[in-house]
């Protein structure tokens, strides 16, 4: 089981401001602040932003955050785009991945790929 993930960012406060807005619909809040890192989570820090002098992002790496409902996936996506993120896959079903898999993919201000995902019941 994965306990937490961290992503590199070039400007900690800019990234924190972005993620405060984007993660709010998923129930995440800023829980821990240190000189070079900020942790977001629901009850403990699960998603960390780590300040790096030079950000190197892998094209193959991404983080997926589970949420409850397609409306929260949509809110995550909309807020990311409104705050400078870019689309890496609009909200919608990803049936080839898994029946009921519904997700949206964004690229943040530093090039990190983050997904919000939920599972919907079949009709």
KEZANU-482887 format. One record per residue: residue number from 1; residue in three letters; x, z, y of N, C-alpha, C in turn. Coordinates in steps of 0.1 Angstrom, whole numbers, plus 5000, padded with zeros to 4 digits. Layout:
<rs>
R   seq   type   n.c1   n.c3   n.c2   ca.c1   ca.c3   ca.c2   c.c1   c.c3   c.c2
R   NUM    ALA      X      Z      Y       X       Z       Y      X      Z      Y
...
</rs>
This chain:
<rs>
R   seq   type   n.c1   n.c3   n.c2   ca.c1   ca.c3   ca.c2   c.c1   c.c3   c.c2
R     1    UNK   5008   5000   4988    5000    5000    5000   5009   5000   5012
R     2    UNK   5006   4992   5022    5013    4992    5035   5008   5003   5044
R     3    UNK   5018   5010   5049    5014    5021    5058   5013   5017   5073
R     4    UNK   5023   5008   5077    5023    5004    5091   5032   4991   5092
R     5    UNK   5030   4984   5103    5038    4972    5106   5043   4973   5120
R     6    UNK   5054   4966   5123    5059    4965    5137   5063   4951   5140
R     7    UNK   5061   4948   5153    5065    4934    5158   5074   4936   5169
R     8    UNK   5083   4926   5171    5092    4926    5183   5085   4921   5195
R     9    UNK   5088   4927   5207    5083    4923    5219   5094   4923   5230
R    10    UNK   5094   4914   5240    5104    4913    5250   5101   4922   5262
R    11    UNK   5088   4925   5264    5084    4933    5275   5074   4943   5270
R    12    UNK   5078   4955   5268    5070    4965    5261   5057   4968   5269
R    13    UNK   5057   4970   5282    5045    4973    5289   5035   4961   5289
R    14    UNK   5041   4949   5291    5032    4937    5291   5026   4935   5277
R    15    UNK   5033   4937   5267    5028    4936    5253   5017   4947   5251
R    16    UNK   5020   4959   5255    5011    4970    5253   4998   4968   5261
R    17    UNK   4998   4962   5273    4986    4959    5280   4978   4949   5273
R    18    UNK   4985   4939   5268    4978    4928    5260   4971   4934   5248
R    19    UNK   4978   4942   5240    4973    4947    5227   4963   4958   5230
R    20    UNK   4963   4966   5241    4953    4975    5244   4939   4968   5245
R    21    UNK   4939   4957   5251    4927    4949    5252   4923   4942   5239
R    22    UNK   4932   4936   5233    4929    4928    5221   4925   4937   5209
R    23    UNK   4932   4948   5207    4929    4957    5196   4917   4966   5198
R    24    UNK   4913   4968   5210    4902    4978    5213   4889   4975   5204
R    25    UNK   4885   4962   5203    4873    4960    5195   4875   4964   5180
R    26    UNK   4887   4964   5175    4890    4967    5161   4891   4982   5159
R    27    UNK   4890   4990   5170    4891    5004    5169   4905   5010   5171
R    28    UNK   4914   5002   5175    4928    5007    5177   4930   5011   5191
R    29    UNK   4938   5022   5193    4941    5027    5206   4956   5030   5206
R    30    UNK   4962   5031   5218    4976    5035    5220   4977   5050   5216
R    31    UNK   4985   5053   5206    4986    5067    5201   4999   5073   5204
R    32    UNK   5010   5065   5204    5023    5070    5205   5031   5062   5215
R    33    UNK   5038   5068   5224    5047    5061    5233   5060   5067   5233
R    34    UNK   5070   5059   5231    5084    5063    5232   5091   5053   5241
R    35    UNK   5104   5055   5243    5112    5047    5253   5111   5032   5249
R    36    UNK   5112   5029   5236    5113    5015    5233   5103   5011   5222
R    37    UNK   5092   5019   5221    5082    5016    5211   5069   5022   5214
R    38    UNK   5058   5015   5211    5045    5020    5213   5037   5018   5200
R    39    UNK   5030   5028   5195    5022    5027    5183   5007   5027   5186
R    40    UNK   5000   5018   5180    4985    5017    5180   4980   5020   5167
R    41    UNK   4968   5026   5167    4961    5029    5154   4947   5034   5157
R    42    UNK   4941   5038   5145    4928    5044    5146   4929   5060   5145
R    43    UNK   4937   5064   5135    4939    5079    5134   4954   5082   5134
R    44    UNK   4962   5072   5131    4977    5074    5132   4982   5060   5136
R    45    UNK   4995   5059   5141    5000    5046    5145   5003   5037   5133
R    46    UNK   4995   5026   5132    4996    5016    5121   5003   5003   5126
R    47    UNK   5002   5001   5139    5007    4988    5145   5016   4991   5156
R    48    UNK   5029   4988   5154    5039    4992    5164   5045   4980   5172
R    49    UNK   5047   4982   5185    5054    4972    5193   5068   4978   5195
R    50    UNK   5078   4970   5192    5092    4975    5194   5099   4966   5203
R    51    UNK   5104   4971   5214    5112    4964    5224   5125   4959   5218
R    52    UNK   5127   4946   5220    5140    4940    5216   5146   4932   5227
R    53    UNK   5159   4933   5229    5166    4925    5239   5163   4910   5238
R    54    UNK   5164   4906   5225    5161    4892    5222   5151   4892   5211
R    55    UNK   5140   4886   5213    5129    4885    5203   5131   4873   5195
R    56    UNK   5132   4875   5182    5133    4865    5172   5121   4866   5163
R    57    UNK   5113   4856   5163    5100    4856    5155   5101   4846   5144
R    58    UNK   5097   4849   5132    5097    4840    5121   5084   4832   5121
R    59    UNK   5085   4819   5119    5073    4811    5118   5064   4814   5107
R    60    UNK   5070   4820   5096    5062    4823    5084   5056   4837   5084
R    61    UNK   5060   4846   5093    5055    4860    5093   5042   4861   5102
R    62    UNK   5033   4869   5097    5022    4873    5105   5016   4886   5100
R    63    UNK   5008   4892   5108    5002    4905    5105   4987   4902   5105
R    64    UNK   4980   4907   5095    4965    4906    5094   4959   4920   5095
R    65    UNK   4950   4922   5104    4943    4935    5106   4929   4933   5102
R    66    UNK   4925   4942   5092    4911    4942    5087   4901   4948   5097
R    67    UNK   4890   4942   5098    4879    4948    5107   4866   4947   5100
R    68    UNK   4856   4952   5106    4842    4952    5101   4833   4943   5108
R    69    UNK   4832   4931   5104    4822    4922    5110   4828   4910   5118
R    70    UNK   4821   4899   5117    4826    4887    5123   4826   4888   5138
R    71    UNK   4817   4897   5144    4816    4898    5158   4829   4905   5164
R    72    UNK   4835   4913   5156    4848    4919    5160   4860   4910   5159
R    73    UNK   4859   4901   5149    4869    4890    5148   4868   4881   5160
R    74    UNK   4856   4878   5164    4854    4869    5176   4859   4876   5188
R    75    UNK   4856   4889   5190    4860    4897    5202   4875   4897   5202
R    76    UNK   4882   4900   5191    4897    4900    5191   4902   4887   5196
R    77    UNK   4897   4876   5190    4901    4862    5194   4899   4859   5208
R    78    UNK   4887   4862   5213    4884    4859    5227   4892   4867   5237
R    79    UNK   4894   4880   5234    4903    4888    5243   4917   4883   5242
R    80    UNK   4922   4879   5231    4936    4874    5230   4938   4862   5239
R    81    UNK   4929   4853   5238    4930    4840    5246   4928   4843   5261
R    82    UNK   4919   4852   5264    4916    4856    5278   4929   4863   5285
R    83    UNK   4937   4868   5276    4948    4876    5281   4962   4870   5279
R    84    UNK   4962   4857   5276    4975    4849    5275   4979   4846   5261
R    85    UNK   4972   4850   5251    4975    4846    5238   4971   4832   5235
R    86    UNK   4975   4826   5224    4970    4812    5221   4964   4812   5207
R    87    UNK   4956   4802   5205    4949    4800    5192   4959   4795   5181
R    88    UNK   4958   4802   5170    4965    4797    5158   4956   4794   5147
R    89    UNK   4943   4795   5150    4932    4792    5141   4920   4799   5146
R    90    UNK   4909   4792   5150    4897    4798    5156   4889   4806   5145
R    91    UNK   4881   4815   5150    4873    4823    5141   4864   4814   5132
R    92    UNK   4864   4818   5119    4856    4811    5110   4859   4814   5096
R    93    UNK   4851   4809   5086    4853    4812    5072   4866   4805   5067
R    94    UNK   4873   4811   5058    4885    4805    5052   4882   4806   5037
R    95    UNK   4872   4798   5032    4868    4799    5018   4879   4795   5008
R    96    UNK   4888   4786   5013    4899    4782    5004   4908   4794   5001
R    97    UNK   4908   4804   5010    4916    4816    5008   4910   4826   4998
R    98    UNK   4897   4828   5001    4889    4838    4993   4875   4837   4997
R    99    UNK   4865   4837   4988    4851    4837    4992   4848   4848   5001
R   100    UNK   4841   4845   5012    4837    4856    5021   4848   4859   5031
R   101    UNK   4860   4853   5031    4871    4856    5040   4867   4849   5053
R   102    UNK   4867   4857   5064    4864    4852    5077   4875   4858   5087
R   103    UNK   4882   4849   5094    4893    4853    5102   4895   4845   5114
R   104    UNK   4903   4850   5123    4908    4843    5135   4923   4846   5136
R   105    UNK   4931   4837   5140    4945    4838    5141   4949   4835   5156
R   106    UNK   4958   4844   5161    4963    4842    5175   4978   4843   5174
R   107    UNK   4984   4837   5185    4999    4839    5188   5000   4847   5200
R   108    UNK   5007   4859   5200    5007    4867    5212   5017   4862   5222
R   109    UNK   5020   4870   5232    5028    4866    5243   5043   4864   5239
R   110    UNK   5047   4869   5228    5061    4868    5223   5062   4858   5211
R   111    UNK   5051   4852   5207    5052    4843    5196   5048   4849   5182
R   112    UNK   5044   4862   5182    5040    4868    5170   5026   4863   5165
R   113    UNK   5025   4861   5153    5012    4856    5147   5004   4868   5142
R   114    UNK   4992   4870   5147    4983    4882    5144   4970   4876   5140
R   115    UNK   4964   4882   5130    4951    4878    5125   4941   4890   5125
R   116    UNK   4929   4887   5128    4918    4897    5125   4910   4891   5114
R   117    UNK   4906   4899   5104    4899    4894    5092   4888   4904   5088
R   118    UNK   4878   4898   5083    4867    4906    5077   4862   4898   5064
R   119    UNK   4854   4905   5056    4848    4898    5045   4833   4899   5046
R   120    UNK   4827   4887   5044    4812    4887    5046   4806   4884   5032
R   121    UNK   4794   4890   5030    4787    4888    5017   4782   4874   5016
R   122    UNK   4782   4869   5004    4777    4856    5001   4762   4856   5002
R   123    UNK   4756   4845   5006    4741    4844    5007   4735   4845   4994
</rs>
